[in-house]
Structures are given as structure tokens and as C-alpha cells.
Amino acid sequence: MTGRTISHDRILEKLGEGGMGVVYKAFDTHLDRFVAIKVLPAEKVSDPERKRRFIHEAKGTSALNHPNIISIDDSRSEAGVDFIPMESVGDLRR
């Protein structure tokens, strides 16, 4: 994924991964800011339950508003990639 652009977010580097996806540092070319992008891996996209849970996570988190919880910008699917763009936490400019 590094070096790829999905939607208007340029993927810069992998930050980590967990049970629900892989998180990348990205640059939002429309808003000129760094963001974090959580991507549902291709092998999990084919599992309808995983995809449902991924979307459920995005909707649930986007409904919350608290300084200790990241804000979700959107939930998108493009070119077979399901992803959640979100605010960057910490200094992603490194």
C-alpha cells in the first residue's frame, strides 16, 4: 500500500496492524494534512462479517465526540479497498 493513492489520500508508511485492519500514515491531498488510514486487508474484505464489523466500527466511533477519542472522517471503498480515514494522533509529520 505504501506509495499508493486511494481516493485523495497518499499512503506514506505503515504504522501498525491489529485484528480489524492495518493503519497507515497518509497525506490528505485535498485538505493538505496528515491523516491515519485504517484499511481492511484484502483477505478480510471477502468475509461479509468482517466487512460488516469494520463498517460498524467506523459508524460507532464517528458518533462519539471526546478529546480522548479520534474523529472519523469517513468510511470509504475504492478500487476494492475498504478504508477509514481518521484524524492523526501525535506527530505524524516525522
GIWOWO-V524175 format. One record per residue. N is the residue number from 0. RES is the residue in one letter. SS is DSSP state (2 for helix, 1 for strand, 0 for the rest). PSI is psi in whole degrees, -180 to 180 (NA if undefined). OMEGA is omega in whole degrees, 0 to 359 (NA if undefined). Layout:
N:RES:SS:PSI:OMEGA / N:RES:SS:PSI:OMEGA
//
This chain:
0:M:0:-31:182 / 1:T:0:132:181 / 2:G:0:-14:181 / 3:R:0:151:174 / 4:T:1:124:173 / 5:I:1:131:188 / 6:S:0:-120:178 / 7:H:0:24:180 / 8:D:1:120:179 / 9:R:1:118:182 / 10:I:1:124:184 / 11:L:1:-44:180 / 12:E:1:157:177 / 13:K:1:133:178 / 14:L:1:-33:181 / 15:G:1:178:178 / 16:E:1:158:180 / 17:G:0:-162:184 / 18:G:0:-27:183 / 19:M:0:-8:180 / 20:G:0:-175:180 / 21:V:1:136:181 / 22:V:1:132:181 / 23:Y:1:149:167 / 24:K:1:134:181 / 25:A:1:167:176 / 26:F:1:121:178 / 27:D:1:108:184 / 28:T:0:-16:177 / 29:H:0:-40:184 / 30:L:0:-1:180 / 31:D:0:55:179 / 32:R:1:158:176 / 33:F:1:143:178 / 34:V:1:169:170 / 35:A:1:142:181 / 36:I:1:122:174 / 37:K:1:125:183 / 38:V:1:134:173 / 39:L:1:117:183 / 40:P:0:149:184 / 41:A:2:-40:182 / 42:E:2:-19:180 / 43:K:2:-18:179 / 44:V:2:-34:182 / 45:S:0:-13:178 / 46:D:0:107:184 / 47:P:2:-34:180 / 48:E:2:-43:178 / 49:R:2:-44:180 / 50:K:2:-42:178 / 51:R:2:-45:180 / 52:R:2:-37:179 / 53:F:2:-48:179 / 54:I:2:-40:178 / 55:H:2:-42:178 / 56:E:2:-45:180 / 57:A:2:-46:181 / 58:K:2:-43:181 / 59:G:2:-45:180 / 60:T:2:-37:182 / 61:S:2:-21:180 / 62:A:0:-12:183 / 63:L:0:149:177 / 64:N:0:103:181 / 65:H:0:144:182 / 66:P:0:-23:181 / 67:N:0:10:180 / 68:I:0:132:180 / 69:I:0:154:175 / 70:S:0:137:179 / 71:I:1:129:181 / 72:D:0:-32:187 / 73:D:0:175:170 / 74:S:0:121:188 / 75:R:1:163:173 / 76:S:1:125:180 / 77:E:1:131:178 / 78:A:0:40:178 / 79:G:0:7:180 / 80:V:1:122:174 / 81:D:1:129:184 / 82:F:1:159:179 / 83:I:1:108:173 / 84:P:1:139:182 / 85:M:1:167:180 / 86:E:1:151:175 / 87:S:0:145:179 / 88:V:0:128:183 / 89:G:0:-165:183 / 90:D:0:98:179 / 91:L:0:2:183 / 92:R:0:-12:182 / 93:R:0:NA:NA
//
